[in-house]
Amino acid sequence: MKDQALALLREMTGNPAAEFHDGQFQAISQLVEYQSKLLVVQKTGWGKSAVYFIATKLLRMQGKGPTIIISPLIALMRNQIERAGQLGLKVVSINSSQSPEQNDYAKQQIINQNVDAVIISPEQLANDEMIEDVLSHIISNIGLFVVDEAHCISDWGHDFRPDYRRIVRVLQHMPANMPILATTATANHRVINDINQQLGRYLQTIRGDLKRNSLYLQNIPTSSRVERMAWLAEKIPQLEGTGIVYVKTVRDSELLADWLNHHGIKAACYYGGADDQERIRLEQALLSNSIKVLVATSALGMGFDKPDLGFVIHFQLPGSIVEYYQQVGRAGRGIDHAYGILMNGAETQEIQSYFIQNAFPKEEEIEQILDAIEKCGGLKLYDIESKTNLKFSRIQAVLKFLSVESPSPIYKDAQNKYCRNEQDYSLPYDRIARVSQVKEQEWKQLTDYHQSKSCLMKELTLALDDPLADNCNNCMNCVPKQQISSNVKHEVVLAAAEFVKMRYVKIKARKQFARSSSVAREAFPQFQFAFRDQSLQASDGLALSRWKDGVWGDVVAEGKKQGRFGDELLAPMVKMINSMQFDQKPQWLSYVPSLRHPQLVKDFAYRLAAQLGIPCKDAIVMTSVRPPQKTMQNSFKQSQNLDGAFEIDTTQGFTTPVLLLDDAVDSGWTFTVTAALLRRAGVQAVYPIALTSTAQQDQGE
């Protein structure tokens, strides 16, 4: 069989001299000849997909049924299907990035049993219709079951995904003698044991050497955001080939891409919220070397394969040393030398703490949702928002977590409503505590690694419990002379600071007051806003900074702490206002009042108006103390909290366009409501301006 398998490898790769990597044929043989259940732990670039596609081809030639591949990798679905086609395999995928028509076509091909392999994203397993109406046609005749990126099934894995838990339930309906292949490049002993426990205790593990000989690893000492920006602008042009700069937030992906382009380095930003077609376009731009750098969040993760990638740079520490290995391993897969560079900044600790603290639902969040569902006799997803004080994204995360618990306290009925089951439910506190503790330990392990004086590659592979871990003789600590200098020119640092200072935050005017007329009536019984009324809409505006951004955002934060915004903020605010494009030039200035801090914004508003040479008026009156907007977690609660909170002092008599100042903008609801009241009182146009933006929607992928 080996000759047959080798011929398929050469056909698949288009390389007549290709040979199997250590362990590849062993895995294929175990699956095809012995129907084994395998866990393959091999470094990125080893060729795990070649194993399951060649095994699929051989099994199909024997008359066995099709392969099911569970994979989170949209990127893999796009480029690996092409490789499988070189073996004459008909592979279809079902995932959220495809159009309904594409998914319907794929489902029909499965029902007609006209496929050799099916790649399914894990969230599809939540769809009962998918299981009952589609997969049921082939489920008793599966030739091979593949769990790609199997660490996602483990709580201990760096990229745990609740939907992967559904795999265990699906396997219960599969033939007992069906071969199983689970693959990963990032699993230590703890994760391997968890995978074994969930997929079955008879998994045979094939492990390889995880050392990446082509990677030169280097750590840059902790530095400020603008110093790291300067380093990127100076050093990236010196690096051969193209690469990836990983960041932890959408905000930084946009900032760094713009900064690098500003310095003549062709860059683009990539993150999870981007349109699927745009992400495909960006991946292709990097694959074709049309850009020098893709600045990406972890959304550009597993499955992206560019063998000649010359460098991977982390602008901040990732979440763990295991995650770092997975991401830095994108570089140097098919070339002799590539750089993996790890940077760190003061902001990283706060971001990582946020991720760890929000990895699991809180008891109070679960109680809110379960109580709301039970009291209402079932609720659709969007209706839960008005019944709870939780962010919509958080509601989605909690529902997903609960739906994969066993037994689950919720279910979906025929009307697509979430309903409550009868059994009691309590959070798995012990499990959550253990996982959170491990994540804290892994974070410390990574911060220690960043300061390490020993071989960096050995430290990485030891963290993955690689029994073959050894010095690489190819990192900054093994071969210091190959280091890229961490020094940067002072003038470039100053230029980076100025770039951030001039990077104003857009305040986008809300175009409607609610999702529907009924929701608007529920949110605004006093103000009685229609769900959409263009005549009451604010214009777009600007905020000077982002909260604690290293420049003006720090100055604003200190001013808020001291109870007075300093005069040094006046000139940059005037400069920002002068940069704005006005349909109708504002003739006066007003501000959003506060009963808790009555002088803070008012005092600055009068000083700013004097600098602009226009009057400042106390046009808005706050009628009652409300809970701070920052305690309102979703759009419905934020809008409802402001209903009846303000009045307009019509004795001021101003109807000309106005600048409306607040110290901070987050959801934008305060500007939306106060601007609507001003417009209703006859003001022609309202331009919101703020000292800083505290919005967190760009936190994460």
PyMOL commands that set and color helices and strands:
alter all, ss='L'
color gray80, all
select helices_A, chain A and resi 2-13+24-34+48-61+74-85+100-111+122-126+128-137+139-141+150-153+162-171+189-199+225-238+250-262+276-287+321-328+347-357+363-375+381-387+392-403+429-450+456-463+480-482+490-501+517-523+534-536+552-562+567-579+600-612+629-631+635-640+650-652+669-680
alter helices_A, ss='H'
color red, helices_A
select strands_A, chain A and resi 37-41+67-70+91-94+117-120+144-147+180-184+204-207+215-219+243-246+267-270+293-296+311-314+338-342+410-412+418-420+505-507+541-543+588-591+620-622+646-648+658-665+686-693
alter strands_A, ss='S'
color yellow, strands_A
deselect
rebuild
show_as cartoon
